[in-house]
Amino acid sequence: MRRGTFRDETVDYAAVGATQASDLLQYPPERSIPAAEAWRLGSGEDRFRTAGEALLSWGAQRGAGLELEDV
């Protein structure tokens, strides 16, 4: 979203913390598609650190085939 196309409207999602509800996937917010995924990354401090660095440096998006560019 760019500043030029931003519209200050009400949001259509629940209160902060609502995504922690145990029944969220059975009763998702209106106009949303529930999804859940899990991957085993391995174990150990090195594996945890590598996964965290990839996540914080857009590694997940690049791994999914998305291209990132500065605008």
C-alpha positions in Angstrom: 0.0 0.0 0.0 1.3 3.4 -0.9 0.5 6.6 0.9 -1.3 7.9 -2.2 -3.7 5.0 -2.2 -4.3 4.8 1.6 -7.9 5.1 2.8 -8.5 5.7 6.4 -11.4 3.3 7.0 -12.5 1.0 9.8 -10.8 -2.3 10.0 -12.7 -5.6 9.7 -10.7 -7.8 12.0 -11.2 -8.6 15.7 -9.5 -7.1 18.7 -5.7 -7.4 19.4 -5.0 -11.0 20.5 -8.0 -12.5 18.8 -5.8 -14.6 16.5 -4.9 -16.6 19.6 -8.4 -17.9 19.9 -8.5 -21.7 19.8 -11.5 -21.7 17.4 -10.1 -19.1 14.9 -9.8 -21.6 12.0 -13.3 -22.9 12.5 -14.8 -19.4 12.8 -12.5 -17.0 10.9 -13.2 -13.2 10.5 -15.5 -12.2 7.7 -13.9 -12.1 4.2 -10.8 -14.1 5.3 -9.5 -17.5 4.4 -8.3 -19.6 7.3 -5.0 -21.5 6.8 -2.4 -23.3 8.9 1.0 -24.5 7.9 3.8 -26.1 9.8 7.4 -27.1 8.8 10.0 -28.9 10.7 13.2 -26.8 10.6 15.4 -29.1 12.6 16.8 -28.5 16.0 19.6 -26.9 17.8 20.8 -23.3 18.4 22.5 -23.0 14.9 19.4 -24.1 13.1 17.2 -21.7 15.1 19.6 -18.8 14.5 19.7 -19.5 10.7 16.0 -19.7 10.4 15.5 -16.5 12.4 18.0 -14.6 10.2 16.3 -15.8 7.1 12.9 -14.8 8.3 14.1 -11.3 9.3 15.9 -10.7 6.0 13.0 -11.6 3.6 14.4 -15.1 3.1 10.9 -16.7 3.4 9.5 -14.4 0.7 12.5 -15.0 -1.6 12.2 -18.8 -1.0 8.6 -18.6 -2.1 9.6 -17.1 -5.4 8.7 -13.5 -4.7 11.0 -10.7 -6.0 11.7 -7.8 -3.7 12.6 -4.3 -4.9 12.9 -0.8 -3.5 10.3 1.6 -4.5 
